């Protein structure tokens, strides 16, 4: 014990009547004060400690009357961890009517514990402080549990990030043979980087590339889990058949065959747009299942919308899908978007594929793909005048 603290303790011991409960105190108050499980101390208007109950002595390790420590300032110097002392003094000086905070406290033996602190400041009608009353509860177990839960949550977040990275390419490769490609993706929910929207881009052979954009009903990780099954199954069917309309029909039947007895899949469906591009001559074939059709932004600024429809996957067994063809010339750009963009709304008016086409044309076919994609996304935000409420996916591919 330091010399300064010894002098403080001597002064306290010679004035013990200041801290004892007044003999006139109500018996109920005395019983509550002495048997409370939380530490209680009371000061006068100057902050000099007058009373402290047995629970306070047990919490801080100072026996009565030693636990009184003369004043709140002295108590804070002795009890509060130095790393929090300045912050705590700032809180106390605010002199609110009730001050609540959590602080790491230090016992007499030097051990630390976490405490929930409640300081009540009693004032008279003129607003002058009459006394302070403080309550301390040891919440170390709760704090340690919170720390363990936070550590577990951080671990799960790291695991989820790794899994999500495998579910969604952060960006497709910048260059395939004959094309450049970029993707813009925004998940609607903060719980995950991925949601029901998805995209895929892969080579079928040395001169053909498949481009896919899709959307599973729902949001978040539950919807993202469904997309993985669809994404990999569609890859397999495209590798086998190389024809998007056949691959979609096979995928639709596959989903029915594998989920017809799965009660958890009731009411869910998938919409997909598929393009297969011959990177040598620019020939491209399209097929869609419930998705907005692709858009071609020509190098001279013209915009072409591929008009076609198709039943979403998972609605009707034995559905068939049509095919449309076009040709990408050098520097032409293919745009494929989910309804997170096209459903942007201004009043009763939807942005739609026509709005996407207008923004793309206004931005210009000469812009780098990443800049063009961001301009389309920003244009949808401006159109809605606020955040988009659905997952957003935009895939862009430009023939070299």
Beta strands, then each sheet from edge to edge (+ up, - down):
strand 1: 39-43
strand 2: 49-52
strand 3: 98-106
strand 4: 112-123
strand 5: 129-138
strand 6: 175-176
strand 7: 179-186
strand 8: 197-205
strand 9: 208-216
strand 10: 270-278
strand 11: 283-289
strand 12: 295-297
strand 13: 303-305
strand 14: 324-327
strand 15: 333-337
strand 16: 345-346
strand 17: 349-350
strand 18: 392-399
sheet 1: 2+ 1- 5+ 4- 3+
sheet 2: 6+ 7- 18+ 15- 12+ 13-
sheet 3: 8+ 9- 10+ 11- 14+
sheet 4: 16+ 17-
end
